[in-house]
């Protein structure tokens, strides 16, 4: 459903958020290791997330990535998805047809639309703070 970059981006942001809640900045290599992602690919994803102001990057010996806690309360999953994959997840045909629409629907159009609407709602209402808190409490995990 999400691109591989988006999957890694979501994992990275959750991990950075969880570490930020503990007052820590995390390095690129640590993030890549903890989310089980190639370092070079993770670097590109984090660069994109930083340019969209989802994560903050600091250079130097005490540098790394962080997300200020006050921003974690309002940072929703949809912002990460939009930054990496755009909003095509809300618009595409479930069967991949180019000309599927409300007037000329594919066989699964309206069923898929309902699922997409539910997904959009979940992505808009789920905050990074909540997900990082679940990770911190051991109710969720990021590695396979």
C-alpha positions as a printed NumPy array, in Angstrom:
array([[  0.   ,   0.   ,   0.   ],
       [  2.837,   2.403,   0.897],
       [  6.09 ,   2.61 ,  -1.019],
       [  9.152,   1.085,   0.641],
       [ 10.487,   4.624,   1.194],
       [  7.269,   5.564,   2.971],
       [  7.371,   2.455,   5.159],
       [ 10.937,   3.249,   6.201],
       [ 10.02 ,   6.926,   6.659],
       [  7.179,   6.093,   9.019],
       [  9.408,   3.71 ,  10.987],
       [ 12.183,   6.312,  11.159],
       [  9.887,   9.06 ,  12.401],
       [  8.396,   6.804,  15.076],
       [ 11.867,   5.784,  16.241],
       [ 13.162,   9.376,  16.239],
       [ 10.06 ,  10.469,  18.152],
       [ 10.496,   7.756,  20.761],
       [ 14.156,   8.7  ,  21.254],
       [ 13.277,  12.404,  21.347],
       [ 10.797,  11.699,  24.148],
       [ 13.792,  10.368,  26.101],
       [ 15.751,  13.547,  25.339],
       [ 18.059,  11.918,  22.787],
       [ 19.124,  12.818,  19.254],
       [ 19.82 ,   9.857,  17.007],
       [ 22.346,   9.382,  14.234],
       [ 21.609,   8.246,  10.711],
       [ 23.372,   4.919,  11.296],
       [ 21.436,   4.243,  14.491],
       [ 18.122,   4.994,  12.782],
       [ 18.973,   2.756,   9.828],
       [ 19.988,  -0.075,  12.174],
       [ 16.906,   0.248,  14.379],
       [ 14.415,   0.326,  11.493],
       [ 16.285,  -2.324,   9.479],
       [ 16.875,  -0.038,   6.483],
       [ 19.923,   0.532,   4.238],
       [ 21.913,   3.575,   5.422],
       [ 22.04 ,   5.353,   2.024],
       [ 18.303,   4.876,   1.475],
       [ 17.562,   6.064,   5.009],
       [ 19.692,   9.17 ,   4.41 ],
       [ 17.607,  10.13 ,   1.364],
       [ 14.362,   9.573,   3.253],
       [ 15.524,  11.634,   6.233],
       [ 16.676,  14.412,   3.923],
       [ 13.185,  14.557,   2.444],
       [ 11.564,  14.477,   5.886],
       [ 13.852,  17.288,   7.077],
       [ 13.032,  19.408,   4.019],
       [  9.318,  18.944,   4.831],
       [ 10.077,  19.97 ,   8.447],
       [  8.92 ,  16.65 ,   9.86 ],
       [ 12.26 ,  15.924,  11.528],
       [ 14.975,  18.304,  12.636],
       [ 18.576,  17.616,  11.665],
       [ 21.531,  18.884,  13.678],
       [ 25.124,  18.679,  12.462],
       [ 28.266,  18.251,  14.543],
       [ 29.481,  15.969,  17.313],
       [ 26.243,  16.211,  19.299],
       [ 24.146,  16.232,  16.142],
       [ 21.552,  13.842,  14.895],
       [ 17.839,  13.797,  14.268],
       [ 15.064,  14.757,  16.625],
       [ 11.443,  15.842,  16.745],
       [ 10.565,  18.384,  19.435],
       [  8.013,  16.826,  21.783],
       [  5.474,  19.621,  21.331],
       [  5.447,  18.895,  17.575],
       [  4.915,  15.176,  18.129],
       [  1.431,  15.81 ,  19.529],
       [  0.264,  17.343,  16.242],
       [  2.42 ,  15.456,  13.734],
       [  0.078,  12.949,  12.08 ],
       [  0.932,   9.95 ,   9.935],
       [ -0.635,  11.535,   6.854],
       [  2.048,  14.252,   6.905],
       [  4.779,  11.63 ,   6.522],
       [  2.889,   9.777,   3.802],
       [  2.25 ,  13.006,   1.907],
       [  5.889,  14.103,   2.201],
       [  7.205,  10.822,   0.778],
       [  4.46 ,   9.328,  -1.418],
       [  2.232,  12.323,  -2.081],
       [ -1.523,  11.905,  -1.892],
       [ -1.93 ,   9.279,  -4.639],
       [ -2.905,   6.689,  -2.039],
       [ -6.225,   8.505,  -1.695],
       [ -6.918,   8.806,  -5.418],
       [ -5.759,   5.723,  -7.319],
       [ -7.923,   2.924,  -8.662],
       [ -7.906,  -0.274,  -6.623],
       [ -7.261,  -2.252,  -9.805],
       [ -4.79 ,   0.238, -11.26 ],
       [ -7.059,   1.393, -14.087],
       [ -6.274,   4.829, -15.487],
       [ -9.836,   5.855, -16.318],
       [-11.685,   4.594, -13.245],
       [-13.83 ,   7.271, -11.604],
       [-17.221,   7.878,  -9.989],
       [-19.013,   8.013, -13.351],
       [-17.17 ,   5.032, -14.819],
       [-16.151,   2.831, -11.871],
       [-14.168,  -0.39 , -11.935],
       [-15.767,  -3.427, -10.223],
       [-14.17 ,  -2.614,  -6.841],
       [-14.298,   1.197,  -7.054],
       [-16.842,   1.936,  -4.34 ],
       [-15.611,  -0.81 ,  -1.992],
       [-12.035,   0.422,  -2.375],
       [-13.134,   4.036,  -1.913],
       [-14.587,   3.155,   1.491],
       [-11.306,   1.519,   2.526],
       [ -9.323,   4.52 ,   1.254],
       [-11.571,   6.881,   3.218],
       [-11.027,   4.832,   6.393],
       [ -7.275,   4.82 ,   5.757],
       [ -7.265,   8.586,   5.261],
       [ -9.142,   9.054,   8.538],
       [ -6.681,   6.808,  10.408],
       [ -3.643,   8.582,   8.931],
       [ -5.061,  12.004,   9.808],
       [ -5.969,  11.132,  13.395],
       [ -2.969,   9.031,  14.422],
       [ -0.193,  11.107,  15.937],
       [  3.465,  10.221,  16.033],
       [  3.468,  10.838,  19.766],
       [  0.904,   8.073,  20.305],
       [  2.83 ,   5.602,  18.142],
       [  6.166,   6.398,  19.802],
       [  4.544,   6.047,  23.22 ],
       [  3.285,   2.567,  22.265],
       [  6.824,   1.681,  21.183],
       [  8.265,   3.016,  24.432],
       [  5.729,   1.075,  26.513],
       [  6.521,  -2.177,  24.669],
       [  3.047,  -2.387,  23.106],
       [  4.552,  -2.18 ,  19.588],
       [  7.849,  -2.86 ,  17.817],
       [  9.736,  -1.674,  14.717],
       [ 12.024,  -4.572,  13.843],
       [ 10.979,  -7.795,  12.219]])
